[in-house]
């Protein structure tokens, strides 16, 4: 994949939501919640502070992360749906 995020941005591939059916009810795709868990595909070089020092990124490629429900910008690269977000939008690393 040829995508390189800038500054403190991270490219995340959302994981498929687990399909849970209780009582045999089938939920259509349009009513399902968006996944809030994904795998980091690419990481930017890091943020530059006001004093000019580079702040290293805390996440790395292949980390599984949790992010906010409406975080990031959805893009499609090489027929793959991805999210580009700031590192601060990531809530936790699993």
N, C-alpha and C positions, 0 to 999 in steps of 0.2 A: 504494500500500500504506500502511495506516495503522498503523504500529508505531513506537514511539519508545523506544529503550532508555534506561535510567537509568544514571547514574554512568559507570563505565569499561566498560560492556558494549557488545557489537557484535552485530549481526544479520548472519548469513552464509547465503547460499544455496549449498548444496553443489552442485558440478559433477558431472555424470554421469561415472561411472568408465568408462574406455576398455575396450571388450571385446576382449581378446586371446585368440585361440584358436590353440593350437599343436597340430598333429597332428589337427585336426578335432574335438577334444573340446569339447563344449558344456557350459559351467558354468551350473548353475541359479542363479536370483537369490538363493536363500537361502544359497548357498555363496560368493557374491562378497563381497569386502571392501568396507567402507564407504569412500566417497571421503574423502580428506584434503585436498582443495583446494576452495576456494569463492570466491564473489564477495561482497564486503561490500555489504549493502543499506542498512543504517542504522548510525549511530554515535552513542553517547551523548555528553553534554557534557564528560565528563572526570572524573577522580578528584580529590577534595579531600584535600590532605595534612594532616598533624597540625597544621601551623602555620596552616592555613586558606587556603593558596594552591591555586588550581585547576591541576592538571597536565593539559596539553593531550594529546589523543589523537594517536598516531603514525599510525594508519590512517585512511583516508578512504573515502567511498562510491565504489564501482566498483573498488577495489583487489582484486586476486586474491591470496589468502592461502593459506598452508599452516597446518594446525592439527593437534593431536594426534588420534590415532585415536578416543579416547573423550571428547573435549572437548565441552563445551557441553550444552545442554538442547534436545532436539528439540521443536519446536512446529509446528502447522499453522495458517497464517493465510491466509484467502481461497483455500483449496485448494492452497496452496503449502507444501512442507516446508522449514522454516528451522531454523537453529541459533542459539541465543542463548548467547554465551560472553563471558568477561572478555577484555579486551585482552591480558592476560598469557598466555592460552591459545594465542594466535596465535604460531606459530614463526617465520614469515617472510612477507615481502611479495614477490610475483613481479613 
